[in-house]
Amino acid sequence: MFELMSNFVGMLMFAEMTGDITKGLAYLGSGIAAIGCLGAGIGQGYTGGKAVEAVSRNPEVEGKVRTLFIVAAAISESGAIYALVISIILAFVVA
């Protein structure tokens, strides 16, 4: 955490020297928005593990579990795509 704060302070000091703080803050926001992709990956992994566990306990409900897993993965992936789009917009359009 200390390294993140020192990097942020260093970025702000550099931005003050160059006179353009909005570009640095846009890159910072882009990095923060990309964290949403990490959360989606963790969620999909957890959901996949629980789906395998459910099918191994009760193989008769494989079709229902698969359908629910695909819906849950699609919802989670849409969140990751939104985070990625926001990150790309901040990095290449705003900055």
C-alpha positions in Angstrom: 0.0 0.0 0.0 2.9 2.3 0.8 4.4 1.8 -2.6 1.1 2.6 -4.3 0.9 5.9 -2.4 4.5 6.8 -3.1 3.9 6.1 -6.8 0.8 8.2 -6.7 2.6 11.1 -5.0 5.5 10.8 -7.5 3.0 11.0 -10.4 1.4 14.1 -8.9 4.7 15.7 -8.5 5.7 14.9 -12.1 2.3 16.2 -13.3 2.8 19.5 -11.4 6.3 19.9 -13.0 4.9 19.4 -16.5 1.7 21.3 -15.8 -0.7 18.5 -16.9 -2.3 16.7 -14.0 -5.4 15.5 -15.9 -3.4 13.1 -18.0 -1.8 11.4 -15.0 -5.2 11.2 -13.2 -6.8 9.7 -16.4 -4.1 7.0 -16.3 -4.7 6.4 -12.6 -8.4 6.1 -13.2 -7.8 3.7 -16.0 -5.8 1.4 -13.7 -8.4 1.5 -11.1 -11.1 0.7 -13.6 -9.2 -2.3 -14.8 -9.4 -3.8 -11.3 -13.0 -4.7 -12.2 -11.7 -7.3 -14.6 -9.9 -9.0 -11.7 -13.1 -9.2 -9.7 -15.0 -10.8 -12.6 -12.2 -13.4 -13.0 -12.4 -14.3 -9.3 -16.2 -14.5 -9.5 -16.2 -16.8 -12.5 -13.6 -19.1 -11.0 -15.6 -19.4 -7.8 -18.9 -20.0 -9.7 -17.2 -22.6 -11.9 -15.9 -24.5 -8.8 -19.3 -24.5 -7.2 -20.9 -25.7 -10.4 -18.5 -28.6 -10.6 -19.2 -29.4 -6.9 -23.0 -29.3 -7.4 -22.8 -31.7 -10.4 -20.5 -34.1 -8.5 -23.0 -34.2 -5.6 -26.0 -34.6 -7.8 -25.3 -35.6 -11.4 -29.0 -35.6 -12.4 -29.2 -31.8 -12.3 -26.3 -31.3 -14.7 -28.4 -29.5 -17.3 -29.9 -27.0 -14.9 -26.6 -26.3 -13.2 -24.9 -25.8 -16.6 -27.6 -23.4 -17.7 -27.3 -21.4 -14.5 -23.5 -21.4 -14.7 -23.6 -20.0 -18.2 -26.0 -17.2 -17.2 -23.9 -16.3 -14.2 -20.7 -16.3 -16.3 -22.3 -14.1 -18.9 -23.4 -11.6 -16.2 -20.0 -11.6 -14.6 -18.2 -11.2 -18.0 -20.4 -8.3 -19.0 -19.2 -6.5 -15.8 -15.6 -7.2 -16.8 -16.2 -5.9 -20.4 -17.7 -2.7 -19.0 -14.7 -2.2 -16.8 -12.3 -2.8 -19.7 -14.2 -0.4 -21.9 -14.0 2.3 -19.3 -10.3 1.7 -18.8 -9.6 1.9 -22.5 -11.6 5.1 -22.8 -9.8 6.7 -19.9 -6.4 5.6 -21.2 -6.7 6.5 -24.9 -9.4 9.1 -25.2 -9.2 11.2 -22.1 -5.4 11.2 -21.6 
